[in-house]
Amino acid sequence: MLPDFNTYVSRYLKTIAVSIWVPCVLLSTSLARNTVDISLLELILGLGSIALSVAYCSARDAPGFWSYAVRTLRLFDTKARRSEISAISRSLPLRTLLATPRYAALLMFVITAFISFLGYELLEEHRDVLIYLCGGIILPLLMMAFAKWSVGFHLYRAFEQLASAQNTEEGDAACHRLPSLRYLITSDLLLSLFINLVLVLPIQRKAAFSLQESYSSTQFMVAFTLLLLIVALFMLFFAAKPRRLAFVGEMLSMKQSERDRVSYAPWLRWTTHISATIWTRYACYTLFILLWGFLLCQLFDTQAPKSGFNAIYFTGLLPIVMIYLSERYGVLVESREAAIDTVKRVEANGVLERVRGAQ
């Protein structure tokens, strides 16, 4: 038996809770551990970047998911329920903002900045507690509330698009434009780099990263190489997030002719030819970063001894960015191929015809 609207929304919220809570907790923990005597600006940028990135990715994938849910009969609904959803979605303009990725991200950043400003003064002696409190409780709960409030709007749009598709000669209307892999990878990379720089650069104030001796001091070499490994681990963790269901919903709401013209990112196509298993690749990445960190310290010590921490960190980050691009592209290509297969099975089973017949 198909779940009703409330049951399915409850399941959805439980599912996305993991994708919201885990990055918020991990990143806020890094912020608290990396900063010494954190300033107000660093606090706002640190917590704000976490809130902005997670809110943006969550809002970006939601329309495709709810289109998938409606077009594959994943939940039971009635015309009365649809009318109620339509009325709710129009009664609160804020729902439209929360359903738009850039506005949802900007709103979360502003709210986080306000909370950071208040907490910075109120918890002057316990600012690490403020970071853990925001990252582990306040920000995830706010984003979960935003996701719940925007569900009505996404469902309303999905039902509206499905109804308009029946009136088109070609069948499915192009209600969604399938986001290109170039856009997805670029936005994910920029968000990751923003978080990375905001969370990592304050670490240079720690004694382990002091350059009073030299780049080749044992303490700095070990600390710097471990830092690169941890940064790579975080970026690989976020690169592994799949996007199959969002792709399915976006494809089902496209015209067949446009779906056949889906393009990939030729500048990263070479990454799909890497046939090694994920554990083999990760082992190779680990070995490379260990060697890269130590060699980079020696190189800067002999060629640019006065360059400072930022120069060596930005240089050390370059191959990690390439690794991230390779892994993220592979995950997105795999998600898209799986989505194409799912769409074909949905169409072959006549699910879309049954959905249209139920309208």
C-alpha positions as CSV (number, residue, x, y, z in Angstrom):
1,M,0.0,0.0,0.0
2,L,1.3,3.4,-0.9
3,P,2.1,5.8,1.9
4,D,0.0,8.9,2.3
5,F,1.4,12.4,2.1
6,N,2.3,12.8,5.8
7,T,4.0,9.4,6.0
8,Y,6.1,10.0,2.9
9,V,7.1,13.4,4.0
10,S,8.2,12.0,7.4
11,R,10.3,9.4,5.6
12,Y,11.8,12.0,3.4
13,L,12.8,14.2,6.4
14,K,14.4,11.2,8.1
15,T,16.4,10.5,5.0
16,I,17.7,14.0,4.4
17,A,18.4,14.4,8.2
18,V,21.6,12.4,7.7
19,S,22.8,14.5,4.7
20,I,22.2,17.6,6.8
21,W,23.4,16.6,10.3
22,V,26.5,14.7,9.3
23,P,28.2,17.5,7.4
24,C,27.1,20.1,9.9
25,V,28.6,18.2,12.8
26,L,31.8,17.2,11.0
27,L,32.5,20.7,9.7
28,S,31.6,22.6,12.9
29,T,33.9,20.2,14.8
30,S,36.7,21.1,12.4
31,L,36.0,24.8,12.8
32,A,36.2,24.5,16.6
33,R,39.4,22.5,16.5
34,N,41.2,24.6,13.9
35,T,40.7,28.0,15.3
36,V,42.6,29.6,18.2
37,D,40.9,32.8,19.7
38,I,38.4,32.9,16.9
39,S,37.3,36.3,15.8
40,L,33.7,37.4,15.0
41,L,34.4,37.4,11.3
42,E,35.9,34.0,11.4
43,L,32.9,32.7,13.3
44,I,30.4,34.2,10.9
45,L,32.3,32.9,7.8
46,G,32.9,29.5,9.3
47,L,29.4,28.7,10.5
48,G,27.9,30.7,7.6
49,S,29.8,28.7,5.0
50,I,28.6,25.5,6.5
51,A,24.9,26.6,6.6
52,L,25.1,28.1,3.1
53,S,26.6,25.0,1.5
54,V,24.4,22.5,3.1
55,A,21.2,24.5,2.5
56,Y,22.1,25.1,-1.1
57,C,22.7,21.5,-1.9
58,S,19.6,20.4,-0.1
59,A,17.3,22.9,-1.9
60,R,19.0,22.2,-5.3
61,D,18.1,18.5,-5.2
62,A,14.7,18.7,-3.7
63,P,12.6,19.6,-6.8
64,G,14.0,16.6,-8.7
65,F,13.2,14.3,-5.8
66,W,9.6,15.4,-5.4
67,S,9.1,15.2,-9.2
68,Y,10.4,11.6,-9.0
69,A,8.0,10.9,-6.1
70,V,4.9,12.2,-7.9
71,R,5.7,10.8,-11.4
72,T,6.5,7.3,-10.1
73,L,3.5,6.9,-7.7
74,R,5.6,6.8,-4.5
75,L,2.9,8.4,-2.4
76,F,-0.9,8.3,-2.3
77,D,-2.8,11.5,-2.7
78,T,-6.3,12.8,-3.4
79,K,-7.5,15.8,-5.4
80,A,-8.6,17.3,-2.1
81,R,-5.1,16.9,-0.7
82,R,-3.7,18.5,-3.8
83,S,-6.0,21.5,-3.4
84,E,-4.8,21.8,0.2
85,I,-1.2,21.6,-0.8
86,S,-1.8,24.3,-3.4
87,A,-3.5,26.6,-0.9
88,I,-0.7,26.1,1.6
89,S,2.1,26.7,-0.9
90,R,0.5,30.0,-2.0
91,S,-0.3,31.2,1.5
92,L,3.3,31.6,2.6
93,P,5.6,33.4,0.2
94,L,8.5,32.3,2.3
95,R,8.0,28.8,1.0
96,T,9.0,30.0,-2.5
97,L,12.2,31.4,-1.1
98,L,13.1,28.3,0.8
99,A,12.5,26.2,-2.3
100,T,15.0,28.3,-4.3
101,P,18.6,27.2,-3.7
102,R,20.3,30.6,-3.8
103,Y,17.7,32.3,-1.6
104,A,17.6,29.4,0.9
105,A,21.4,29.5,1.1
106,L,21.5,33.3,1.5
107,L,18.7,33.2,4.1
108,M,20.6,30.5,6.1
109,F,23.8,32.5,5.9
110,V,22.0,35.7,7.2
111,I,20.4,33.8,10.1
112,T,23.6,32.1,11.0
113,A,25.5,35.4,10.9
114,F,22.9,36.9,13.3
115,I,23.1,33.9,15.7
116,S,26.9,34.1,15.6
117,F,26.9,37.8,16.3
118,L,24.7,37.3,19.4
119,G,26.5,34.2,20.6
120,Y,29.9,35.8,20.2
121,E,29.1,38.3,22.9
122,L,27.0,36.1,25.1
123,L,29.4,33.2,25.2
124,E,32.6,35.1,25.2
125,E,34.4,32.5,27.4
126,H,32.9,29.5,25.7
127,R,32.9,30.2,22.0
128,D,33.8,26.6,21.1
129,V,30.5,25.6,22.9
130,L,28.7,28.1,20.6
131,I,30.2,26.4,17.5
132,Y,29.2,22.9,18.6
133,L,25.8,24.1,19.6
134,C,25.2,25.7,16.2
135,G,26.7,23.0,14.1
136,G,25.2,20.1,16.1
137,I,21.7,21.4,16.9
138,I,20.6,24.9,15.8
139,L,21.7,24.9,12.1
140,P,20.5,21.3,11.4
141,L,17.2,21.9,13.0
142,L,16.7,25.2,11.0
143,M,17.5,23.4,7.8
144,M,15.2,20.5,8.6
145,A,12.4,23.1,9.2
146,F,13.2,24.8,6.0
147,A,13.1,21.5,4.1
148,K,9.7,20.6,5.7
149,W,8.2,24.1,4.9
150,S,9.3,23.9,1.3
151,V,7.8,20.4,0.7
152,G,4.3,21.8,0.0
153,F,5.7,24.1,-2.7
154,H,7.8,21.3,-4.4
155,L,4.7,19.0,-4.4
156,Y,2.5,21.8,-5.8
157,R,5.0,22.4,-8.6
158,A,5.3,18.7,-9.3
159,F,1.5,18.3,-9.6
160,E,1.2,21.5,-11.7
161,Q,3.9,20.3,-14.1
162,L,2.4,16.9,-14.4
163,A,-1.0,18.4,-15.2
164,S,0.6,20.8,-17.8
165,A,2.4,17.8,-19.4
166,Q,-1.0,16.2,-20.3
167,N,-1.9,19.3,-22.4
168,T,1.3,19.2,-24.5
169,E,1.5,17.4,-27.8
170,E,4.9,15.9,-27.0
171,G,3.9,14.4,-23.7
172,D,6.2,15.5,-20.9
173,A,6.8,19.2,-20.8
174,A,10.3,20.6,-20.2
175,C,9.4,21.7,-16.7
176,H,12.9,21.0,-15.4
177,R,16.1,21.7,-17.2
178,L,18.5,18.9,-16.4
179,P,21.4,20.6,-14.6
180,S,24.6,20.0,-16.6
181,L,27.5,18.1,-15.0
182,R,29.6,21.2,-15.5
183,Y,27.2,23.2,-13.3
184,L,26.9,20.6,-10.6
185,I,30.7,19.9,-10.4
186,T,31.5,23.6,-10.5
187,S,29.0,24.6,-7.8
188,D,30.0,21.7,-5.6
189,L,33.7,22.5,-6.0
190,L,33.3,26.2,-5.2
191,L,31.2,25.4,-2.1
192,S,33.8,22.9,-1.0
193,L,36.7,25.3,-1.5
194,F,34.8,28.1,0.3
195,I,34.3,25.9,3.3
196,N,37.8,24.5,3.1
197,L,39.6,27.9,3.1
198,V,37.4,29.4,5.8
199,L,37.9,26.4,8.1
200,V,41.6,25.6,7.4
201,L,43.4,29.0,7.1
202,P,42.9,29.9,10.8
203,I,44.9,26.8,11.7
204,Q,48.2,28.5,10.9
205,R,47.9,30.2,14.3
206,K,48.5,26.9,16.0
207,A,52.0,26.1,17.3
208,A,52.3,23.0,15.2
209,F,52.0,25.1,12.0
210,S,54.5,27.8,13.1
211,L,57.1,28.7,10.5
212,Q,59.6,30.2,13.0
213,E,62.0,27.4,12.2
214,S,61.5,26.4,8.6
215,Y,59.2,24.5,6.2
216,S,61.4,21.4,6.7
217,S,61.1,21.2,10.5
218,T,59.8,17.8,11.5
219,Q,56.9,19.3,13.4
220,F,55.6,21.4,10.5
221,M,56.2,18.6,7.9
222,V,54.2,16.1,9.9
223,A,51.4,18.6,10.8
224,F,51.1,19.9,7.2
225,T,51.0,16.4,5.6
226,L,48.4,15.3,8.1
227,L,46.4,18.4,7.3
228,L,46.4,17.6,3.6
229,L,45.3,14.0,4.3
230,I,42.4,15.2,6.5
231,V,41.4,17.8,3.9
232,A,41.5,15.2,1.2
233,L,39.4,12.8,3.3
234,F,36.7,15.5,3.9
235,M,36.6,16.4,0.2
236,L,36.3,12.7,-0.9
237,F,33.5,12.2,1.7
238,F,31.5,15.0,0.1
239,A,32.4,13.9,-3.4
240,A,30.8,10.5,-2.8
241,K,27.3,11.9,-2.4
242,P,25.0,10.3,-5.1
243,R,22.2,12.1,-6.9
244,R,20.2,9.4,-8.7
245,L,16.7,10.2,-7.5
246,A,17.0,13.9,-8.3
247,F,18.2,13.0,-11.8
248,V,15.3,10.6,-12.3
249,G,12.8,13.3,-11.4
250,E,14.5,15.9,-13.6
251,M,14.6,13.5,-16.5
252,L,11.0,12.4,-16.2
253,S,9.9,16.0,-16.4
254,M,11.8,16.7,-19.6
255,K,10.7,16.2,-23.2
256,Q,12.1,13.0,-24.6
257,S,13.9,14.9,-27.4
258,E,15.7,17.0,-24.8
259,R,16.5,14.0,-22.6
260,D,18.3,12.4,-25.5
261,R,20.6,15.5,-25.8
262,V,21.9,15.1,-22.3
263,S,25.6,16.1,-22.4
264,Y,28.6,15.3,-20.2
265,A,31.6,17.2,-19.2
266,P,34.3,16.4,-21.9
267,W,37.0,18.1,-19.8
268,L,36.5,15.4,-17.2
269,R,35.5,12.5,-19.3
270,W,39.0,10.9,-18.9
271,T,38.1,10.2,-15.2
272,T,35.5,7.5,-16.2
273,H,38.3,5.4,-17.8
274,I,39.9,4.8,-14.4
275,S,39.0,1.2,-13.7
276,A,40.6,0.8,-10.3
277,T,38.3,0.0,-7.3
278,I,37.5,2.7,-4.9
279,W,39.8,1.3,-2.2
280,T,42.7,1.0,-4.6
281,R,42.1,4.6,-5.7
282,Y,41.9,5.8,-2.1
283,A,45.1,4.0,-1.2
284,C,46.9,5.6,-4.1
285,Y,45.6,9.0,-3.1
286,T,46.8,8.5,0.5
287,L,50.3,7.5,-0.7
288,F,50.5,10.3,-3.1
289,I,49.4,13.0,-0.6
290,L,52.0,11.7,2.0
291,L,54.8,12.0,-0.6
292,W,53.4,15.3,-1.9
293,G,53.2,16.9,1.5
294,F,56.8,16.0,2.5
295,L,58.2,16.9,-1.0
296,L,56.4,20.2,-1.0
297,C,57.8,21.2,2.4
298,Q,61.3,20.5,1.1
299,L,60.7,22.4,-2.1
300,F,59.4,25.5,-0.3
301,D,62.2,25.4,2.2
302,T,64.8,25.6,-0.6
303,Q,63.0,27.7,-3.2
304,A,60.7,30.0,-1.3
305,P,61.5,29.9,2.4
306,K,59.6,33.2,3.2
307,S,56.4,32.5,1.3
308,G,54.3,31.8,4.4
309,F,51.6,29.3,5.2
310,N,49.0,30.4,2.7
311,A,51.3,29.9,-0.3
312,I,52.3,26.3,0.6
313,Y,48.7,25.4,1.5
314,F,47.2,26.6,-1.7
315,T,49.9,24.8,-3.6
316,G,49.3,21.6,-1.6
317,L,45.6,21.9,-2.3
318,L,45.9,21.8,-6.1
319,P,46.2,18.0,-6.6
320,I,43.5,17.4,-4.0
321,V,41.2,19.6,-6.1
322,M,42.0,17.4,-9.1
323,I,41.2,14.3,-7.1
324,Y,37.9,15.8,-6.0
325,L,37.0,16.7,-9.5
326,S,37.8,13.1,-10.7
327,E,35.8,11.4,-7.9
328,R,32.8,13.8,-8.1
329,Y,32.5,13.5,-11.8
330,G,32.6,9.7,-11.5
331,V,29.9,9.7,-8.9
332,L,27.6,12.0,-10.9
333,V,28.1,10.1,-14.1
334,E,27.2,6.9,-12.3
335,S,24.2,8.5,-10.7
336,R,23.1,9.8,-14.2
337,E,23.5,6.4,-15.8
338,A,21.6,4.8,-13.1
339,A,18.9,7.4,-13.4
340,I,18.6,6.8,-17.2
341,D,18.2,3.1,-16.5
342,T,15.5,3.8,-13.9
343,V,13.6,6.2,-16.3
344,K,13.6,3.5,-19.0
345,R,12.2,0.9,-16.5
346,V,9.5,3.4,-15.4
347,E,8.5,4.0,-18.9
348,A,8.6,0.3,-19.9
349,N,6.3,-0.6,-16.9
350,G,3.8,2.0,-17.9
351,V,4.0,3.9,-14.6
352,L,3.7,7.3,-16.3
353,E,0.6,6.3,-18.1
354,R,-1.0,5.1,-14.8
355,V,0.0,8.5,-13.2
356,R,-1.6,10.4,-16.0
357,G,-4.7,8.3,-15.9
358,A,-5.1,9.0,-12.2
359,Q,-5.1,12.8,-12.8
